[in-house]
Amino acid sequence: MMAETFDAKAAMADYRTAFEGGCADFLSRYPDSELYAPVRYLMALGGKRLRPVLVMAACEACGGTKEQALPAALAVELFHNFTLMHDDIMDEAPLRRGQATVHEKWDDNLAILSGDALHVMACEALLDAPADALPSLLRMYHRTALEVCEGQEQDMAFETRNTVALEEYMEMIRLKTSVLLAAALDMGGGSAGADDATREALYEFGLHVGLAFQLQDDYLDAFGNPENFGKQVGGDILADKKTFLLIRALEKAQGADLDALQTELGSKREGKVERVLDLYRRLGVDAELRDAMAGQVALAEGALARMKAARPDALAGSEGALALLHGVAKMVTARLN
């Protein structure tokens, strides 16, 4: 019955409410000074809060509570926003969630310094985690932080390369995006005292969900409805960004199709987005991307299914929390419709 009636969006809203309350309490520890003003500004811009939601849901699925999960949830979300603050500087981005980015509202120097403070604050938040879980949580946090940096460096390097293999791209998005979702689930389980096998299953689930979400973004940027996607489609095409679609199109195109695609790269001619989309459809890379997303969702679900089959008592702490994890995986393909 739970699978038929469960409302994942409503459950996510409940977790977000719990997180926002805890986040406000945590930020109140810090003075009302110029250093922390950008931190409060960026955190107030909100967002889906997917990562802290996953921390709390995984914790409850493993028999813990939201309160036990809150330190790890704060650490993951504060770290995520730290990366956004610094990424916006590197990308020279003017907007974040429809508002001025920190470096635009203040300046680069304060954005760098406040971002550094935000990273330290994330580590301080994690120190409030259950004492017996703290060592493993810290190891996962710092391993993931370094992996995200590795992924960002690879992404920047791709901008100056003529060719990028699909395997390289998948590894880059694994590091830049997926490992943080995976860490959120692992750290949620760890906060509840879950054993290594359960945490590994949660991590694998999060890794594949993260890959599916990044592939979804590639798809929606090209083929999404602007009203549902929240921004104008075709931005990646206009920027010649090396996404799954462009990489596979360059691998598959031959003859006139390859000439046409290479002509569009670097150009700013009117109608570029429509012409490239036509090429993508003719080459069938849009269908390949949808299949790749579905494959990642299936791999995610398989990780939890194997755990439940091997140990029926695993992830039995909260039926609703477990249903939310499955609901998040389903959101990837549902958002395409």
Sequence and secondary structure as in RCSB ss.txt:
>XXXX:A:sequence
MMAETFDAKAAMADYRTAFEGGCADFLSRYPDSELYAPVRYLMALGGKRLRPVLVMAACEACGGTKEQALPAALA
VELFHNFTLMHDDIMDEAPLRRGQATVHEKWDDNLAILSGDALHVMACEALLDAPADALPSLLRMYHRTALEVCE
GQEQDMAFETRNTVALEEYMEMIRLKTSVLLAAALDMGGGSAGADDATREALYEFGLHVGLAFQLQDDYLDAFGN
PENFGKQVGGDILADKKTFLLIRALEKAQGADLDALQTELGSKREGKVERVLDLYRRLGVDAELRDAMAGQVALA
EGALARMKAARPDALAGSEGALALLHGVAKMVTARLN
>XXXX:A:secstr
 HHHH  HHHHHHHHHHHHHHHHHHHHTTS SSTTTHHHHHHHHT    HHHHHHHHHHHHTT  HHHHHHHHHH
HHHHHHHHHHHHHHHHT  EETTEE HHHHS HHHHHHHHHHHHHHHHHHHTTS TTTHHHHHHHHHHHHHHHHH
HHHHHHHHTT S   HHHHHHHHIIIIIHHHHHHHHHHHHHTT  HHHHHHHHHHHHHHHHHHHHHHHHHHHHS 
HHHHSS TTHHHHTT   HHHHHHHHH  HHHHHHHHHHTT   TTHHHHHHHHHHHHTHHHHHHHHHHHHHHHH
HHHHHHHHHH TTTT S HHHHHHHHHHHHHHHHTT 
